[in-house]
């Protein structure tokens, strides 16, 4: 009924053409455009010329026609709706920093399923099968009188085939990560409201088909600031109760985003675990005799660059972190750069103090041997889950871009540069950033990846987003891992 209601809305041709023109300037900031058009051979995701296809979608204004893009399932009626076509086209780039959801897609109704699913291996060795999470949870607590059966079909289709196809609606760049993303994930629950109900089949969270309602609801809630909330209060709040499936927090970070744990088991007395890290936790772990470290980033969709550098320098203080990045060259970024460069000497730099520099320059002792550090999804990495096969999988399945700008931020700096420049630049491309249509017609925070990450020693210039990098070890989820985080950490330590 909801979908039929959306389909009944007639197409506004004038508004559609206007919106297309207003969106285009922001897409020029997306750094992966050239590589999407001409990808290398190998495990790349898709080949598309984004601008050409956007024109094809929006310039063909006959609602009964649409070009047959080869990755579209053209039997789906929603391809006749320009909002859905734009949504799927942009998501076909599979860049997590490149979202755009129009109001016709996510501003009227939300779509989801209420039954959470998990993909688990019975013993960690057999290929995983799909189960209803309620069955797995009940079995782990011995609160079930029957043996759970695996899900075999969904809507008349093989369950794996169905879920793999459904996962393609997601923004991640790796097929195994996309497959993981449709399932319930315990680690995401630690993020409180923003992490509840994860996976496409639980009605919310990052794996959802479209998720604007969650974002809009959070923006309306009061958010504590460090000016009004003391560090002690934040730590006490976080330490008051650990996240579901986690042991007691040893050192708590702000808002449950940075926590340190121990595995309380005789066989793992030398192992400490991070969801992220703090200097206090490193010191306490060493004082308590911990010699091995697991960094769990399974619920981390991204972070701030400076915190990443600080984490690296805390663990490897003698190594200089490498962080080469690259903007896409185009006229708007050049003009904005010129404007800000002219006043750069009058602006103080900000951010945080990085370990090994400035007041923290004397932090030089490496706390853990390199061979005793496991980073789930990063260096010396192990990865969990993936499609039901025995092939290796990537360590990082999400976006590998180094930085993203929301379109609103791009508009703000473009308008500042436009006003700051002489009148002879009033006819430059900066004038294209004055319209507010892209914001009134989108329900989430549309954005672009504005800086590619580059690998040290790689002279090819290929962004990390298009580099296939296998994990050192792959594990299947077991039923216990979907209930207890320590089960994942123990598996990581044992796989060392």
Beta strands, then each sheet from edge to edge (+ up, - down):
strand 1: 117-120
strand 2: 129-132
strand 3: 153-154
strand 4: 157-158
strand 5: 251-252
strand 6: 259-262
strand 7: 271-274
strand 8: 292-296
strand 9: 325-326
strand 10: 373-376
strand 11: 382-384
strand 12: 403-406
strand 13: 447-453
strand 14: 473-475
sheet 1: 1+ 2-
sheet 2: 3+ 4-
sheet 3: 5+ 6- 7+ 8+ 10+
sheet 4: 9+ 13- 12+
sheet 5: 11+ 14+
end
